[in-house]
Amino acid sequence: MLPRVRSWGVREVSAAGGWRPAVVCAVGGLLLAVVATACGQADAEIGRPEPARPHELALLDRAEEVLIERCMTRHGFRYRPGPPPAPDELRDFPHVVDDPGWARKHGYGGDLLRKAERQRADNPNAAYVRSLRPEDRKSFHTALYGSGMKAVEVTVPAGGTVSQSRTGCLAEAQGRLYGDFREWFRVRILASSLPDRGGELRRSPDFRAAVGQWSACMRSRGHPYQSPADIQRKLTGLTKGAGTRRADRIEARLATAEAECARSTTLSETVRRLTRELTRPDRQRYSAEIRARDRMRQDALGRAKGLVGRT
């Protein structure tokens, strides 16, 4: 089963030299790899500054990669910045796809997943790391990620801790871009790790009633599904044995119907309303951190434009 949508942020080389993307925002269905983030509409009512828009997030991603490249060069290693995510890759559909245009183009995101896999397979940094001697691979990893003994830790609202080394090129790049690595790490992790209220939303009588309307709309179009989650459970079987193009057409047709029914019934608006209501206490509790994260992003945009413009 495909994730509904995923987006790829800063490219990371693992200790073993493999190449993997860091997920910025991934929701709905089964997730491949998730670093939880507070995306889109839920932050909108916190107030100024506004959350970064998709193209701004892509610019910040690119600028961070440029700074990492410069730092790694100083350490004597080659590093090639990866391409920034496209705006479509940063879309967020937590409970139902409700953008018909996006659905017609991407279905449930299978083309975006294949694109990410191609980038991962073809990325020159992975090949470069594999070409190094074992001891140099370790040095490369330390130069990029720093020492695990010198980490900053944050206890997240949902429980547990998240840590990142305060040394290495990744931390240096984030510090230069956002002005203060420790503060950026703290507010980014806290603002993007709020408790998941999806279960409460799906149990809401209002949500269930809206899904009932949506299901009736889908049946009228020849798609007898009980809910968007029902589609996700059955999607693999629907596309099994189909070639890539045919599978994409099946996905696009079904996702477009899902989105149009979400818009023509109360489902889309109900999801937005319930998301605001259920997450409001958490967002109010961490409103200072959310505002600080958004402010640091806005402040970093000027630096990012200068960095990317010079490259």
N, C-alpha and C positions, 0 to 999 in steps of 0.2 A: 504494500500500500504506500502511495506517495504522500509525503507531507503536502499540505495545502499550498504552502509557499515557504520558501526559505531564502535567506540572503547571506551572502558571504562577505565577511569583513577582512580584517588584516590577515594575510596569509602566514601561516605558522609552520615551521619545520620541527617535527618531533625529534625526541632524543635519538630515535633510531634512524633518522634521516628521511623519514616519510613525509609526504606533503599533505597537509590537511587544512581546510578552511575553518576559521573561527566564525561561528554562527552569530549574526547580529540580532536577527529576529526570526523565529521559526515557530509557527503555531498551527494547531489543528491536525487531526489525523495522527499518524505515527511520526515521531520526530527522529531525524538521523543523528543529530548532535546539537545540544542546546546550551547556550549560555543565556539564561533568561533575561529578557529585556522589557522595559516598559516602553511600548511603542504606540505611536499614533494617538487615537482619539481619547484614550483614558487620561492623558496628561493635559489635554487641551484646556480644561477648566481651572487648572492650578493657577494660571495667570502668567504674566510676563516674567521672563522672556519666553517666546514661543518655542516649543520643541523643534528641533532641527528637522527640516524637510528632507525627503530622500536624496535629492541632488546635493544637498549640503553635507549629509552623512557620507556620500560618495567622495566629495571633495576632501573632507577630513580624513577619510581612509587613505586617499591617495597621498596627502601631505604626510601622514604618519609613515607611509611606506618610503617616501623620499628621505625622510629623516633617518629611518632605519638603514637605508642604503648608505648614506653618508657615514654613519657611525660604524657600520660593518667594514667599510672601506678603510677607515682609520685603524681598525683592528687587523687589517691585512686579509680580509675575506671578500669574496665576490657576493653580491646580493642584488637581485633584480626585482624592482617593485612589481607587484602583481597588478592587474587591471582592477580599477574600482568597480564595485557593484553597480549595475544599471538600476535606475529608479524602479523598474518593474520588479526587480529582485528584492526590493525592500518593502513590498506591500505586505499587509498584515490582515489575515482573514481568520480570526480566532474560532468562530463557530459556524460560519456559513460564508461562502463566496458570494459577494453581493455587488460586484463590479462587472457588468456584462461585457464591457470592452476588454478588460483584462482576461476574462474567462474565454472569450472568443479567440484571443491571441495565445493564451498559455494553458487553457484547460485547467488542470490541477497542478501545473508547474512541472510537468515531466520534461519539457524542453529546457527549463532552467536548471533542473537537476543534471541533465546530460551535459549542459554547458559547463557547470561547475566540475563535473567529473573530468571533462576534457582539459579544463584549465589545470586541474590537479595532476593529471597524467602528463601533461606537456610542460609543466612549469620547469624552467631551467634551474631554479634553485634546488629542487629535489635531486636532479641529475648531478649538480655540482657537489652537493653534500655526499652523495654516494661515491663520487670520484675521490674524495679525500681519504687520507689514511685514518684508521680508527682514532688515533690520538688527536688528529686535527678535527675530526667530526665532533669530538667532545669539546674542543676549544671553540669551535663554531657555535655549538649550542650554548656554551657559557657566555660567549660574546653577545649572542642574541638575547638570551633569556636571563642572564645573570646567575648569581649564586643562590641556590635554594636556602642557604643559611642566613641570607639577608633579605627576608621577605616582609612585606606589609600584609597584615591580616585584617579582615573585616568580618564581623559576625552578621549574617544576613537575617532579614526579618523572619523568613520561614524556618530558620534554624540552621546550624552548621556554620562553617567559616569558609571564606574564599581568600586565597593568598596569591601574591605575585611578588617576585623579586624586585627590590628597589634598585638593583644594579642591572647592567646589560643594556643593549641598544633599544629594546622594546620600551623599557622604563624611561630611558633617556629621551627617546623620541616623544613619548607621551608627555613627559615633563616640559620639553621645549614647546610642544604644540599647545598644551593646555595651561602652562604656566606654573603648575605645582603638581608633581606626580602623585604624591601622597594624598593630597586633597582630591585630585581627579579620580584616583582609584577608589577612594572611600565613597564619594558621592555617586560615582557611576555604578558601583556595585550595589549600594543601598537602593538607589532609585530604580534599578533594573532587576531587583530580586524580590519584589513585593510578593506576598502570598498569592497563590493561584486560586481565584474564586470561580473558576470555570465550572466546577462541580455544583456549586450553589446556584449558578446561573442556569445550568441545564435542568436542575430540579425545580426551578421556579414554575408555578402554575402559569404565569404569563408567557414564559418561554414555550412551555408545552402547548399552550393554546395557539401561539403563533406558528409553531412547527406543524400543528394540525392544519392550519390554513395553507401553509406552504406545501404540505403533502397533497392536499386536494388540488392545488394548482399544478403540481408535478404530474399527478394522475391524469389531469385533463390534457396534458401534453404527451401522454403515452409513456411516462416514467413513473412506475408504481413504487415509489420509495417512501418509507415512513419518516425519514429525517435525513439531513445532510450526513450524519454519521453512518446511516445505513448505506449511503452511496459509497463512502470510504471503505466500509467492510466488504463491499461487493465489487469494488473497482478492479481489483486484480483479476478476478474471474472474468469480468467483462472484456478485458483487453488481453487475456491470455491467448497466446498463439498468433496474435495480430502483429503485423509489422509495425515499425515505428510510426510511419505516416498514418496508417489506419488507426492505431492506438491513440495518436494525437487527435484525430478527427472525432473518435468516440468520446474522449475526454472533453474536447472543446464543446461538442454538442450538449453533453450532459451538464458540464459546468455552466454553460451559458443559460440553460434552462433553470438550473439552480439559482443563478444570480438574478435572472429576470423574475422568478417566482418570489425570491427574497424581497425584491423591490416592490412587486405588485401586491404583496401581502404585508402584514405588520412585522414580519420576522426581522428584517434588517434593522428597523427602528427599535424594535424590542430589544435586540441584542445590544445596540448602542446604549439604550436607556439603562438596562440592567447592569451593563458593564460599569457605567458611571456610578450607579447607586451602590453596587456591591464593593467597588474598589475605593469609594470615597473615603471611608475611615482610614484605610492604609495610606492613601495618598495625602490625606490631611496630616497624619502622623509623621510622614516623611516629606512634607511639602518643602521644607528648607533644603533638603538634599536634592529633591527634584528640581527646584529653582536653581540651586547652585550648579547642578549638572548642565542644565540648559544654558545658564549664563556662561559657563566655561566653554561650552560648545560655540556659543555666539561670539565670544571673545576670540576663540581660536580660528574662526573663519577668515578674519583678516590676515592672520599669519599664514593660514593654509593657502589663500589666494596668492600671496607673495611667493611661497615655496613652489607651488605648482606652476605659476606663471614663469618662474625662472628656469623651469625644467622643460 
